Structure formats: C-alpha cells, structure tokens
Amino acid sequence: MMLLTITSCGTASKEVHESGMVIKLPKGFQRSTMENATWYYQGSDAVAMGIRTYKTDLEKEGLESDPVQDYAAAYIKANSVPGDPEIQTSDKYIYFEYNAKVSGIAYSYLTCIYDHDDTYWLVNFACYKQAYQESRSDFFKWADSVEFENE
C-alpha cells in the first residue's frame, strides 16, 4: 500500500498531466511508481494516486460497471475496503472515506471516482490517520481540481 514520512508539503501547487488527466498537487509531490497505478505521487505527508480503468475491460471481465456507483461498490468489495464506507456524491465525482492499517500503521483515505467517457478514474489520497482531519480539505481541493484533456 502506501508509506509516508511526515514533514510539510507546502501550499504552492503544480499541474500534473497524466494519461489524459490533469490534477493540481502540491509542488513538493514527486512522481514515483506503484504497482497497478496509472500514476503515483508522493509528498512528505500524503500520497496521491490514480488508476484508469476502461469500461470495456470491466465488461470483458463480466463486471457490471454502470452507473459509477456500481463500480465504486465493486471496488470496495474487491479490495476489502474496511468499515463499509458510504458512497457520497459531489458535483464532479463520487467518493468514500475509510481508515486502514498497513504494516500496523493507521492511514486514512479519500477515494474519488470520476466517470469520464469510456473510463473510470479512481483517485486515492492518503495520509496518517492522525493527520487526516487537517489534510481532508486539501484532499478535496485536489480532487476538485481534476480535469480531463482531449485525448
């Protein structure tokens, strides 16, 4: 999953262009890699990652994926997301929040799912659980900044 170190990310932002998606993240975030992620950025006190899933790939697997709420429910189930999170709706995406322990360390997550053309984009933000309430508004600000380029 995700490992973090604690220091400040700073407030200045940069536009990150990844596979047709644009997101504004803090300048301190650095591109890294994570298995199965389309993109992954690590800051000093949080991480952000995106996973692009083509709807046709889901259909080939025999998965129901329409509407986006079905995709979110399938993701929660397939990844054993703890706490039976409630799927919420915003203007641009749906989202859910949850807590999980990784190697004995408690993390909090905001997972946002965007329905764009022939894809679903899952964007996950995470930080130490004790820092989540302070980071939560930034996570939503970053999620709200997502736009899609014409590919």
Buried (B, 14 or more C-beta within 10 A) or exposed (E): EBEBEEEEBEEEBEEBEBEBBEBBBBEBBEEEEBEEBBBBBBBBBBBBBBBBBEBEBBEEEEBEBEEBEEBBEBBBEEEEBEEEBEBEEEEBBBBBBBBBEEEEEEBBBBBBBBBBEEBBBBBBBBBBBEBBEEBBEBBBEBBBBBBBEEE
